[in-house]
Amino acid sequence: MTNNFLFNTKKKLKNGSVKSQRQLKVGEELRHLISNALLRESFYDEHIKNNNITITEVNISPDMKNAKVYVMPLGGENKIEILNSLNKVSGRIKKIISRNISLRQIPRLNFEIDQTFEYAHKIHNILENIKK
């Protein structure tokens, strides 16, 4: 009996490289843990405390030592202040998530603003202009 289902377990990145299944799993687990940490813990920072922050994606480097955490504040306001605050408390976030994940080494967290929403809005506007 042959298997009729062919699953592509690798995801292509923008630069042409391919993410492994382990990178995808660890990235998704980190995304959940960071979201829970931001929701439940107190960081004594008004920008983090007063804004709802969405963790859209976590990209792990192939050596599992670095992670880019893409964030977007609700409404897209105060992006720079929130980004600076998150990068300041990244060590504390790393310590909090280390209790709940079993990795040999917890990756260094680098927070960045997710640009995909703005890019999608730009494409939407272009397509709307074409319809007219």
C-alpha positions in Angstrom: 0.0 0.0 0.0 1.4 3.4 -0.9 1.0 6.6 1.0 -1.0 9.0 -1.0 -0.3 11.9 1.3 2.9 13.8 0.9 3.5 16.3 3.7 6.0 19.0 3.3 7.5 19.3 6.8 9.9 22.0 5.9 9.0 25.7 5.6 11.0 28.1 3.3 12.2 31.3 4.7 12.5 34.6 2.8 16.2 34.1 2.2 15.7 30.7 0.6 16.8 28.5 3.5 14.5 25.9 5.0 13.4 25.6 8.6 13.5 22.1 10.2 10.6 20.5 11.9 12.4 20.9 15.2 12.8 24.7 14.6 9.1 25.0 13.8 8.1 23.1 17.0 10.4 24.9 19.3 9.4 28.3 17.8 5.7 27.6 18.3 6.3 26.4 21.9 8.3 29.5 22.6 5.5 31.7 21.1 3.0 30.2 23.5 5.3 30.5 26.6 6.2 34.1 25.8 2.6 35.0 25.3 1.6 33.5 28.6 4.5 35.2 30.4 3.5 38.6 29.0 -0.1 37.9 30.1 0.5 36.6 33.6 3.7 38.1 34.9 4.4 41.6 36.1 7.4 43.4 34.5 7.0 46.7 36.2 7.1 48.5 32.9 4.1 50.7 31.9 4.5 50.1 28.2 4.2 46.3 28.6 1.6 46.6 31.4 -0.8 49.0 29.6 -0.8 47.5 26.1 -2.0 44.2 24.7 0.9 42.7 22.8 0.5 39.9 20.2 3.3 37.5 19.5 2.9 36.6 15.9 5.8 34.4 15.2 9.1 33.1 16.7 11.9 32.2 14.3 14.7 30.1 15.8 18.2 30.0 14.3 19.4 26.5 13.1 21.8 26.3 16.1 18.8 27.0 18.5 20.8 29.8 20.3 18.9 32.9 19.0 15.3 33.6 18.5 13.6 36.5 16.7 10.3 37.2 18.3 7.9 39.1 16.1 5.4 41.3 18.0 2.6 43.6 17.2 0.9 45.8 19.8 -2.9 46.0 19.6 -3.8 48.9 17.4 -0.2 49.3 16.3 0.4 52.2 18.7 3.6 52.9 20.7 5.5 50.3 18.7 9.0 51.7 19.4 8.4 52.1 23.1 7.0 48.6 23.5 9.8 47.1 21.4 12.4 48.8 23.6 10.7 47.7 26.8 10.5 44.1 25.6 14.1 44.0 24.6 15.0 45.4 28.1 13.1 42.7 29.9 14.1 39.9 27.5 16.4 38.3 30.1 13.5 38.1 32.6 11.2 36.6 30.0 13.9 34.1 29.1 14.2 33.1 32.8 10.4 32.7 33.1 10.0 30.5 30.0 13.1 28.4 31.0 11.0 26.9 33.8 8.4 25.5 31.3 10.5 24.2 28.4 13.1 21.5 28.3 15.9 22.7 26.1 19.6 22.4 26.7 20.0 26.1 26.2 17.3 28.7 26.1 17.7 30.9 23.0 18.5 34.6 23.3 15.3 36.5 22.6 15.4 39.5 20.2 12.1 41.3 19.8 11.1 42.9 16.5 8.0 44.5 15.1 6.1 42.3 12.7 5.7 44.1 9.3 3.4 41.6 7.7 0.2 43.4 8.6 1.4 46.7 7.0 2.6 44.7 3.9 -0.7 43.0 3.6 -2.5 46.3 3.9 -0.3 47.8 1.2 -1.1 44.9 -1.2 -4.8 45.2 -0.4 -4.7 48.8 -1.3 -2.9 48.1 -4.6 -5.5 45.4 -5.5 -8.3 47.8 -4.7 -6.8 50.4 -7.0 -6.6 47.9 -9.8 -10.3 47.0 -9.5 -11.2 50.7 -10.0 
